[in-house]
């Protein structure tokens, strides 16, 4: 009973205000080195033109039920998905998201794409897969006309930051957001200490 009440109060609190902290990386449409996949890795990029197979759908849901949203966005051609298999097992996935709300919150324009929901299976971490996936997504994005791509992670996720940098992205800085009533946003960027107010973002 108390746990349900706590979850409800937490939900209400997040509707009133919440703080988001992003470690942001950026890449422009030049000087991105192509990283070669390992011989055992089979990588594919799926756009909205291709129907997602049931086995891949089930694997994505197994890793996270929240992936349903990305699968639907993939079908609506709002995102592109990169998937890496080893011995028929899905070991890594990531999505290239266009016209994304997060990019505008952080301070970029609508033409900036976001690498989001990047995940590597626990038993496949430490093999440099994120580096290769980042490089592949950047090259795919730039070849399809995107001029700038960003990615964000938590302040403490050193492994993810390392993979993004080795994959061709560069540190942009820390961006902290105070979201009020799901409508107003105060943006604070480090290390420049720049503060700005963003209105009517939703």
Secondary structure, DSSP 8 states (H G I E B T S, - for coil): -HHHHHHHHHHHHHHHEEEEEEEEEEEESS--------TTEEEEEE-TTS---HHHHHHHHHH-TTHHHHHHHHHTTSEEEEEEEETTEEEEEEEEESS-HHHHHHT--TT-EEEEEEEE-GGGTTSSHHHHHHHHHHHHHHHTT--EEEEEE-TT-HHHHHHHHHTT-EEEEEEEEEEETTTEEEEEEETTTEEEEE----
